[in-house]
Amino acid sequence: MKLSFAFSLLAAFAGFMVAGCSTPESRIKDNPGVFNRLTPAQQELIKKGQVDIGFDADMVHLAIGEPDHVRVRTDAKGTSEVWIYTTWESSSGVVLYRGWYHRRFDTMYPYYLESTSRRERDHFRVTFREGKVVSIETETK
């Protein structure tokens, strides 16, 4: 009886994890109105999980999801908003986690647990000015 309960609990947790994984396809399915208003070229980029200059926040969200961090920058050109996507890795460089679940679920998942060897590394940044993407920064290897 205990084994079947443990298996049921594990299956429920795995189902929750899979359901929580956000992909361009699942985000498009959840927001068909946003997707349908786009040009065919924009739709193809979003399906591939790519962002382009001129995209608005809804389009970026469809393509790559929620940012891990959001910062506001003010400079001589005005105010901009920067969406930052982060990777958490071990001290040896093994990716432990990439995504934004830590913003919603706190310490529910083991990769979020504090670890002296865990590092955060920004792998992607999108900068918006007046609601449109004006720059894209990607990590080079």
N, C-alpha and C positions, 0 to 999 in steps of 0.2 A: 504494500500500500504506500509506504514512504517513497519507494522508487518511482511509482507512477505519478505521485504528487510532484516530486522533484523534476521528472521529465516534463510534466505539464507546465510547471513554472518556467523551466528553461525554454520550452517551445513558445510560451507566451512572450517571454523576454525577447527571443529571437525574432518573433513576428513584429514586436514593437520596434526593434532596431531596424528591420527592413522597411517597415512602413514609414519610419522617420527619415530614411535616406532620401534626400531630395536630388532629383536628376532633372536635366532640361525637359525630358519627356513628361515627368510627373508635374513639373511646374507649368508647362504648357497646358496640360490637361486640366489643371486647377484654374488657369487664367486664359481660356480660349479667346475671350474678347480682346485682350491685349495682343495676343499672338496674331489674330486674324487681321488686325489693323496695319500690320507691317508689310513691307515689300517682300517679294520672294527672296531677294538677296539677304535681307535682314533675318528672315525666318531661317534660312540655311545656316547662317552664322550662329543663331541661338540654338538650333538643333545640335550643333557641334560644340556648344558650350563656350562660344567665343563672343567677345565684346568688341565694338568698334567706336571710333570717334563719332559723336553726334547721338549716340544712344541715350535714352532717358533712363531714369531709375527703374521703371517697370521692365524695360528691355534687359537691363543688366541683371535684375533679379531673375528673370526667366532664364537667362543664359548661365549664370554662375551662382545664383542663390544669395542668401543673406550674408552680409559681411561679418567678420569676427569683431571688428572695431570700426567705429566711425569717428572721424576727427573733422573739425572745422578749422580751415586755414584762412588767415587774412594776410594779404600782401598788397603791393602797389596796384595790382590789377583788380583787387576787390576780395570778396569772400568766396571760398570754394569749400566743398565737402569732399572728404576723402574716405572711400570705402577700402578697408584693409582686410585681406584674406591671409590667415596665419596657418602655419604648420607647427605642430608640436612634435619634437623629436627627442630621442635619447641622446646621451652624451656621445655615442658612437655614430650618430647621424641616422639611425633607423627611425622612420616616420612612425610616430605613435598615434597621431591623430591629425586630420585636416578637416575642418568644418566648423560649424557654429553652434553645435549642441551645448557647449559649455555655457552659452548665454542663457539657455532655457532651462536646463536640467541640473545645473550646478554639479555636485559631486556624484551624481547617479552612475556615471560611467567610469570605469577604472582608469582610463587614460587621462582623466582630469585630476586624479589624485596628486597631491603635491609630492614632488620628487626632487631631490637635490640635483639630479642629473638631467632633469627635463629642461629643454630649451624651447623658446618660442622664436620662430623665424617667419617674417613676412614674405610670402611668395608672390603676391599679386596686389596691386593697388589701382583703383579707378578714381579719378578726380572729376568731380562735377562742378561746372560753373553755370549759373542760371538754368539749372535743371538738365544740362546736357553734358555728356562725357567730353572732356577736353584733353585728358591725358590718360595713358594706360602704362603702368610699370609692371614688368614681369621679371622674375628672377632668372638670371643666367647661370648656367652650371659651369 
